[in-house]
Amino acid sequence: MDIVELYDESTPFKAGSIQESGHAQKKGLTVITAALFLVGEMAGSGVLALPRAVVDTGWNGVVMLLLCCAVAGHNGIMLGRCWNILQLRWPEYRDHVRDPYPAIGERAYGKVGKVAVSVCVNVTLFGVATVFLLLAAENLQTLVQDLSPHRSTFSFCFWLIILAGALTPFTWLGSPKDFWPAAVAATVATVLACVLMFIGVLVDIPNFKHTKDQEEDIKAVFLTFGTILFAFGGASTFPTIQHDMKEPQKFSRSVVLAFAALLLMYLPVSIAGFLVYKSECDNNVLTTLTAGGLKYASLILITLHLIFAFIIVINPVCQELEERFRIANRFGVFRILLRTLLVGLVLFTGESLPHFGAILSLVGGSTITCLTFVFPSLFYLKLSRQTSPDWPEVEVQPYEWAWHIEFILIGVVGGIASTYSAIDGIASGFQVVPCYVNMTAANM
């Protein structure tokens, strides 16, 4: 059986399918464009941090990378099945829905489920948007300082303000189907950047012949877990992207394509950086590259990705806030005000904690773990047990129950340990001065 057929969302149902329910949109994302959105939202900042994560854990990190990719992809498909179940059972979800992931939580576990998902989704996307803004500002500062004939005195903190102001109007767009070119641009930029970074690492082999291996410790394993999950942490936007598809029941195909593409980008750069740079690899692999032309080309492409991805990841938060404040689903003054205020809050967070590594590890180990490992399995098992004469039956085999329970346990234990390690690292390892205290801060 073909892998796409194996994971087709219509297969778990004994009777009925999303197509039989009459849910189809004349306009929307295709399988390919949805996959591009998934890649565009997840790739970028993760690939910059993965080489160091693998250095800290050795070949165990490579194994962890493969396993996390498999589980995150599988649970992304389970999340898609959950959304298809909702659309089959409750017709109101076939129209425009601004907060599909919290809706899944509500139908599975009531108000508690909805609130838990809503908090995790918004904290995750807010944190990811902050990381993207911080990295983009750092990259722009590096480019201007290194390539400008007259060394710029613009600090990193001022670049944050400039970027936030330039990106704000683009956040006013409605939903993902309104700005699909951003997903295409983000994905193309990331693919090209990964190719150039891989070549750059190979070019650096003669310069790093005598590097030493990094000593491994248990704390590094948990921090690596959080970093890797951040690299695959797109689950918070999966239902939003799926709902904007012409045929949401084909979302599994988009997930398979997206995670295959991510693995093809992540593995070569991570393994090459680990083998070549070893203990000298920085948290951001781009700062370790010495090949000037390849380094700056990669820097420009990754910065473009971060800018486009910022627009993608902040959109679901905007939509949910508009739903809560009962703002009409159309372009208007109240949408502009709310979304501008949200970007301002992201900016303030970045100015207060200008260190992308601190936020990345913390978000990856806490809320992303819940959204990627715990909630998809938990909700799918709960929804599958709900019955009604009007609903098609959902079959879950005993072996499926076993691995879903295992995913939940791994997520809970690994998430707690990773979050503790990240908080401990922030408390003891990072000396961070807010930008508004020291406006001359030049780097993170």
C-alpha distance (Angstrom), angle and dihedral (degrees) to the residues before:
residue distance angle dihedral
M1 . . .
D2 3.81 . .
I3 3.81 114.0 .
V4 3.81 91.0 -122.6
E5 3.81 90.7 52.6
L6 3.80 90.1 47.2
Y7 3.78 90.4 57.0
D8 3.81 98.6 37.2
E9 3.81 105.5 135.1
S10 3.79 91.7 -134.8
T11 3.83 92.7 63.9
P12 3.83 99.5 78.5
F13 3.78 93.6 59.2
K14 3.79 121.3 87.3
A15 3.76 91.3 -157.1
G16 3.75 135.9 13.7
S17 3.77 131.3 19.0
I18 3.74 137.7 -148.4
Q19 3.80 89.9 -96.1
E20 3.80 91.4 54.4
S21 3.79 89.1 53.6
G22 3.81 88.2 63.4
H23 3.81 94.7 -118.6
A24 3.79 109.1 145.4
Q25 3.78 131.6 128.1
K26 3.78 124.9 -141.3
K27 3.80 88.9 -147.9
G28 3.76 128.7 34.1
L29 3.76 146.5 91.9
T30 3.80 120.7 -39.1
V31 3.80 124.1 -139.3
I32 3.82 89.7 -95.1
T33 3.81 97.4 45.9
A34 3.81 90.5 46.1
A35 3.82 89.0 52.4
L36 3.80 89.0 50.1
F37 3.81 89.8 53.0
L38 3.81 90.4 51.1
V39 3.81 92.8 50.0
G40 3.79 92.6 42.1
E41 3.79 91.6 52.7
M42 3.82 97.0 45.6
A43 3.80 106.9 34.4
G44 3.79 125.0 70.8
S45 3.78 114.8 53.9
G46 3.81 91.3 37.3
V47 3.80 94.8 59.2
L48 3.82 90.2 53.0
A49 3.82 92.6 56.6
L50 3.82 100.0 38.0
P51 3.85 98.6 79.2
R52 3.80 91.3 58.2
A53 3.80 90.6 44.5
V54 3.81 90.2 54.6
V55 3.83 91.1 45.4
D56 3.82 89.2 56.2
T57 3.82 93.2 52.3
G58 3.82 104.4 27.2
W59 3.79 120.1 -149.5
N60 3.81 88.4 -17.5
G61 3.80 85.4 70.1
V62 3.81 90.9 56.5
V63 3.82 90.2 51.3
M64 3.82 89.6 47.5
L65 3.81 89.4 50.3
L66 3.82 92.0 53.7
L67 3.80 93.8 45.4
C68 3.80 94.5 47.0
C69 3.81 89.9 49.1
A70 3.81 91.1 52.1
V71 3.81 94.7 46.5
A72 3.81 94.7 42.9
G73 3.81 90.6 49.4
H74 3.81 92.9 46.8
N75 3.80 92.4 48.1
G76 3.80 90.4 46.9
I77 3.79 86.9 59.2
M78 3.82 90.3 47.4
L79 3.79 89.1 52.4
G80 3.80 88.6 52.5
R81 3.79 89.9 52.2
C82 3.80 89.8 51.2
W83 3.80 90.6 54.9
N84 3.81 91.5 48.1
I85 3.80 89.2 51.6
L86 3.81 90.0 54.0
Q87 3.80 91.9 49.9
L88 3.80 91.3 49.0
R89 3.79 94.9 48.8
W90 3.81 103.1 35.1
P91 3.85 117.1 37.8
E92 3.81 93.5 -160.0
Y93 3.81 89.1 75.4
R94 3.80 91.4 62.7
D95 3.80 90.5 73.2
H96 3.80 124.3 66.8
V97 3.80 110.8 -52.7
R98 3.79 120.3 -173.2
D99 3.82 98.3 -165.4
P100 3.84 108.9 33.6
Y101 3.83 97.9 157.5
P102 3.83 94.2 54.2
A103 3.82 87.5 45.6
I104 3.82 88.9 58.4
G105 3.79 89.8 51.0
E106 3.81 91.3 49.4
R107 3.81 94.3 51.5
A108 3.80 90.4 47.7
Y109 3.83 102.4 42.4
G110 3.78 106.8 4.0
K111 3.80 124.3 -124.6
V112 3.81 92.5 -20.3
G113 3.81 90.5 58.3
K114 3.78 92.4 47.0
V115 3.81 94.3 49.7
A116 3.83 93.0 45.4
V117 3.80 92.3 52.2
S118 3.78 93.7 42.1
V119 3.81 92.3 53.3
C120 3.82 93.1 46.3
V121 3.81 94.4 45.2
N122 3.78 94.7 48.8
V123 3.81 94.9 43.2
T124 3.81 90.2 47.8
L125 3.79 97.1 47.9
F126 3.79 92.0 41.6
G127 3.81 89.8 51.4
V128 3.81 92.7 45.5
A129 3.81 91.4 49.2
T130 3.81 89.3 51.0
V131 3.81 91.6 50.1
F132 3.81 91.0 49.3
L133 3.81 91.6 50.0
L134 3.81 92.4 47.7
L135 3.80 93.9 48.9
A136 3.80 93.6 45.1
A137 3.81 90.8 50.9
E138 3.80 92.0 47.9
N139 3.81 91.3 49.3
L140 3.80 93.0 48.9
Q141 3.78 91.3 49.9
T142 3.82 90.8 50.6
L143 3.80 92.6 48.3
V144 3.79 94.6 48.8
Q145 3.80 94.2 44.6
D146 3.81 95.1 46.6
L147 3.81 100.5 38.8
S148 3.80 103.2 33.1
P149 3.84 114.5 97.0
H150 3.79 88.0 -140.1
R151 3.80 110.5 50.1
S152 3.80 108.3 -117.6
T153 3.79 120.0 -124.7
F154 3.82 91.0 -159.6
S155 3.79 106.8 124.6
F156 3.78 125.7 -139.5
C157 3.80 89.5 -109.5
F158 3.83 92.0 59.2
W159 3.82 90.5 48.9
L160 3.80 87.6 57.7
I161 3.81 90.3 57.3
I162 3.82 93.3 45.8
L163 3.81 92.8 49.4
A164 3.80 94.4 46.3
G165 3.80 90.8 50.8
A166 3.81 93.2 48.1
L167 3.83 94.0 48.0
T168 3.81 98.2 44.5
P169 3.85 97.3 84.8
F170 3.82 90.6 53.0
T171 3.80 91.0 56.0
W172 3.81 88.8 63.5
L173 3.83 91.0 74.7
G174 3.81 114.2 111.4
S175 3.83 113.4 -120.3
P176 3.84 137.1 -27.1
K177 3.81 94.9 -79.3
D178 3.83 87.9 60.9
F179 3.81 93.8 60.9
W180 3.82 106.0 28.7
P181 3.86 91.3 139.7
A182 3.82 87.3 69.6
A183 3.81 89.9 60.2
V184 3.79 92.1 49.5
A185 3.80 92.0 48.2
A186 3.83 92.7 46.7
T187 3.80 92.7 50.5
V188 3.80 95.8 45.7
A189 3.81 90.8 47.9
T190 3.81 92.0 50.8
V191 3.81 94.7 47.7
L192 3.80 91.9 50.8
A193 3.82 91.5 45.0
C194 3.82 91.9 51.8
V195 3.80 91.3 51.0
L196 3.80 91.6 49.6
M197 3.82 93.1 45.2
F198 3.81 91.0 50.8
I199 3.80 90.8 50.8
G200 3.81 89.8 45.7
V201 3.81 91.9 53.7
L202 3.82 90.7 50.7
V203 3.81 90.3 49.5
D204 3.83 88.0 53.4
I205 3.83 94.3 57.7
P206 3.84 94.7 99.8
N207 3.83 90.6 50.5
F208 3.83 94.7 54.4
K209 3.81 104.2 42.0
H210 3.80 95.2 124.0
T211 3.80 101.2 44.4
K212 3.80 118.3 133.9
D213 3.79 128.1 -127.7
Q214 3.78 117.3 -103.3
E215 3.81 116.0 -112.1
E216 3.80 111.3 -118.3
D217 3.80 125.5 -133.5
I218 3.79 135.0 175.7
K219 3.81 93.6 -110.2
A220 3.82 90.0 57.6
V221 3.82 89.7 54.3
F222 3.80 92.3 58.0
L223 3.81 93.2 43.9
T224 3.82 88.3 50.6
F225 3.80 89.1 51.9
G226 3.80 89.5 56.7
T227 3.81 93.1 45.1
I228 3.81 93.1 50.1
L229 3.79 92.6 47.2
F230 3.80 89.1 50.9
A231 3.82 87.6 55.3
F232 3.82 89.9 54.6
G233 3.80 96.3 31.4
G234 3.78 102.4 119.1
A235 3.80 98.1 116.3
S236 3.80 92.6 104.0
T237 3.82 90.9 69.5
F238 3.82 99.0 33.5
P239 3.84 97.0 95.8
T240 3.82 91.3 45.4
I241 3.81 91.2 53.5
Q242 3.80 92.4 42.7
H243 3.80 91.8 51.5
D244 3.81 89.8 55.2
M245 3.83 92.2 55.8
K246 3.80 122.9 107.8
E247 3.81 88.0 -130.8
P248 3.82 109.7 23.2
Q249 3.82 91.5 -176.5
K250 3.81 88.4 71.2
F251 3.79 93.1 59.3
S252 3.82 91.2 109.8
R253 3.79 89.8 67.3
S254 3.78 90.4 54.9
V255 3.83 90.2 50.4
V256 3.82 93.0 51.0
L257 3.80 91.9 48.8
A258 3.81 93.0 45.8
F259 3.80 97.1 49.8
A260 3.80 92.4 43.9
A261 3.81 88.5 53.7
L262 3.82 91.6 47.1
L263 3.79 92.1 52.0
L264 3.80 91.3 49.7
M265 3.81 88.8 53.6
Y266 3.81 99.4 39.9
L267 3.82 102.9 43.7
P268 3.84 101.3 56.5
V269 3.82 94.3 45.7
S270 3.83 93.6 43.6
I271 3.81 96.5 47.5
A272 3.81 94.1 41.6
G273 3.81 92.1 49.3
F274 3.80 90.6 47.6
L275 3.83 94.9 49.8
V276 3.82 97.1 41.5
Y277 3.81 106.9 35.2
K278 3.83 100.5 27.6
S279 3.81 110.5 164.7
E280 3.83 92.2 0.9
C281 3.80 93.4 64.1
D282 3.82 112.0 116.2
N283 3.80 125.4 -140.0
N284 3.81 86.7 -103.5
V285 3.81 106.3 47.2
L286 3.80 91.3 -155.4
T287 3.80 90.8 69.4
T288 3.82 89.2 56.5
L289 3.81 95.5 53.7
T290 3.80 112.7 101.2
A291 3.82 99.9 -174.9
G292 3.83 98.0 101.8
G293 3.82 102.2 -157.0
L294 3.80 94.6 43.2
K295 3.79 91.1 43.9
Y296 3.80 95.2 53.1
A297 3.80 94.1 42.1
S298 3.82 89.2 52.4
L299 3.79 90.2 45.8
I300 3.81 91.9 54.0
L301 3.81 93.2 47.2
I302 3.81 94.2 47.1
T303 3.80 90.0 48.1
L304 3.81 90.0 52.9
H305 3.79 89.1 50.8
L306 3.80 92.3 50.3
I307 3.80 91.4 50.4
F308 3.81 93.8 50.5
A309 3.81 93.0 40.9
F310 3.81 91.1 52.1
I311 3.82 88.5 62.9
I312 3.82 90.6 49.8
V313 3.81 99.8 47.6
I314 3.79 97.8 44.7
N315 3.82 93.2 52.1
P316 3.85 99.1 79.1
V317 3.82 90.4 51.1
C318 3.80 89.4 52.0
Q319 3.79 92.0 49.7
E320 3.80 94.3 49.5
L321 3.80 92.9 48.1
E322 3.80 89.6 49.9
E323 3.79 89.1 51.8
R324 3.79 91.8 51.7
F325 3.81 93.2 47.2
R326 3.83 90.8 43.6
I327 3.80 93.9 -122.2
A328 3.80 112.7 168.4
N329 3.80 117.6 -101.5
R330 3.80 94.4 -114.4
F331 3.77 139.0 79.9
G332 3.79 111.0 -76.6
V333 3.80 148.7 125.1
F334 3.81 95.9 -77.6
R335 3.81 92.3 51.4
I336 3.81 90.2 50.7
L337 3.81 92.8 48.7
L338 3.81 95.9 47.2
R339 3.80 95.4 45.6
T340 3.79 92.6 45.0
L341 3.81 90.3 52.0
L342 3.82 89.9 49.7
V343 3.82 92.2 53.2
G344 3.80 87.5 48.0
L345 3.80 89.7 54.7
V346 3.82 90.8 50.0
L347 3.80 88.2 50.7
F348 3.80 92.0 50.3
T349 3.83 90.7 50.5
G350 3.79 91.0 50.4
E351 3.80 91.6 48.3
S352 3.82 89.9 49.0
L353 3.83 96.8 47.7
P354 3.82 106.9 24.1
H355 3.81 96.8 178.1
F356 3.80 115.8 98.8
G357 3.83 94.6 -167.3
A358 3.80 92.3 60.3
I359 3.81 93.8 53.4
L360 3.82 94.0 39.6
S361 3.82 95.8 56.3
L362 3.81 94.0 41.8
V363 3.81 96.2 49.5
G364 3.81 92.5 40.9
G365 3.78 92.9 52.8
S366 3.80 97.6 43.5
T367 3.79 123.5 28.3
I368 3.81 97.3 14.8
T369 3.81 89.5 53.5
C370 3.80 89.6 55.1
L371 3.80 94.0 46.6
T372 3.81 95.4 44.0
F373 3.82 105.9 33.4
V374 3.80 108.5 19.6
F375 3.81 113.1 30.9
P376 3.86 101.2 45.9
S377 3.82 93.0 54.7
L378 3.81 93.8 38.5
F379 3.81 93.7 50.5
Y380 3.79 95.7 42.4
L381 3.81 92.1 52.5
K382 3.81 91.2 47.9
L383 3.82 95.2 47.1
S384 3.80 91.3 47.2
R385 3.82 90.1 58.6
Q386 3.80 94.5 52.3
T387 3.81 113.2 97.3
S388 3.79 139.6 -170.1
P389 3.82 132.7 162.3
D390 3.81 89.3 -117.1
W391 3.80 95.9 51.3
P392 3.80 127.8 84.7
E393 3.79 111.2 -117.1
V394 3.79 118.9 -105.2
E395 3.80 114.4 -145.0
V396 3.79 121.3 -152.3
Q397 3.80 115.6 -178.6
P398 3.85 120.6 -139.7
Y399 3.81 92.2 -110.2
E400 3.82 88.9 53.1
W401 3.80 90.0 53.7
A402 3.81 89.0 51.3
W403 3.79 96.3 54.2
H404 3.80 93.3 41.5
I405 3.81 89.8 55.0
E406 3.81 89.0 47.4
F407 3.82 91.4 52.1
I408 3.80 90.4 50.9
L409 3.81 93.0 50.1
I410 3.82 93.0 46.9
G411 3.79 89.7 49.2
V412 3.80 94.1 49.8
V413 3.81 96.9 45.2
G414 3.80 95.9 38.6
G415 3.79 92.6 43.4
I416 3.80 94.2 52.5
A417 3.80 92.7 47.1
S418 3.81 93.2 44.8
T419 3.81 93.3 47.7
Y420 3.81 91.4 49.5
S421 3.81 90.8 49.4
A422 3.81 91.5 49.1
I423 3.81 93.4 49.2
D424 3.79 90.5 46.6
G425 3.80 89.5 50.5
I426 3.80 91.9 50.5
A427 3.80 91.3 48.4
S428 3.79 96.5 46.9
G429 3.78 109.2 19.3
F430 3.79 109.9 39.2
Q431 3.79 123.1 70.6
V432 3.79 99.8 -165.6
V433 3.80 123.8 174.6
P434 3.83 116.1 -167.7
C435 3.80 114.4 -115.5
Y436 3.79 93.5 -122.2
V437 3.82 88.4 57.9
N438 3.79 94.4 46.0
M439 3.81 110.1 19.8
T440 3.81 91.3 178.6
A441 3.81 92.1 68.2
A442 3.76 103.8 139.4
N443 3.76 103.7 -176.3
M444 3.76 144.4 15.2
